[in-house]
Amino acid sequence: MFALHTFTDIGLTIAFLGACGILVNKRNILISVISIELMLFGLNFYLLTLSIYVDDILGEIFALFVLTLAAAESALALALITAYFRVYENILIREE
């Protein structure tokens, strides 16, 4: 079976890839939102892994709250992107 550090490394790697996606992307709003979602997913994976290892339900409850926050953030971001597209007719942050 796999060790604990394997799963924690996976969660932290996913969160790190989301952070890199935000830092590398400078133009597209949608890619930035997807990168934020990726960071929250990595955090959830890390929390669930540690919660199962410690055998405590608090981490799982907190992961559900983070999941709810991610869903609300995604819905709000989609509404803002739609409004931004209606005004500017593209979803690029800067035109170069």
N, C-alpha and C positions, 0 to 999 in steps of 0.2 A: 504494500500500500504506500501511498505518498506521505511525505513528512509535512509538518505544519508550514515550514518555511517555503515549500513549493507553492502552496496556495496563497500565502501572504505576498510572495513575490509576484504572482500573477496579478493580484489585486492592485499592488503598487505600480506594476508595469502598465496596466490599463489606465490608471489615474495619471501616470506620467505621460503616456501617449496623448491623453486629452489635453494636458497642460502644454505639451509641445504643439499640438494642433492649434491652440489659441495663440501661442507665441509666433508660430510660423505664418499663420493666416492673417493677412492684414486687410483683405478686401471684401470677402464674402461673409455676410451676416449669418447665413444658414450654416456654413462650416463652423463658425464660432459657436453657435448654439449646439450643434452636434458634438463639438469638442467638450463643451460644458457637461452635456449629458454623459459623455464617456467618462469624464472625471467623477461624476456622481455614481456611475455604475461601478467604477473601480473602488470607490470608497465603500459602497454597499458590499461588494464582494469581500473586501478586507474585513469589514465589521462582522459579516456573517461567519467568516472563517474563524476569527478570534472568539466569537460568541459560541460557536460549536466546540472549539478547543477548551474554553474555560467552563463550558456547560452552564452558561448563564443566559437567561432569556432577554435580559436588558439590551444586549447588542442587537438581537433580532427585532425587538420593538423599535429601537432607534433606526434600524435599517428600513423598517416600514415607514417611519416618518420621513426619512431621506428620500425614499421612493415617492411618497406623496408630494414632497417639495419638488422633486424632479418633474413630476407630471404637471404640476401647476406652473412651473417655470417654462416647460415646453409649450403649454397651451398659451401662456402669455406671450412668449417669444414668437409663436406662430401668428398670433393676432397682430403684434407689432410689425412683423415682417410683411404681413398682408397690407397693413395701413401704409407702411413705407413704400411698398411697391406701387400702390395706387397713386401716391403723390409723385414719386420720382421715376416710376416705370422701369426700375431695375433694383436689384438687391445688393449692389456693390457699395461698400462703404466709401471708398475713394475712387475716383476715375483718374487714371494716369495716362 
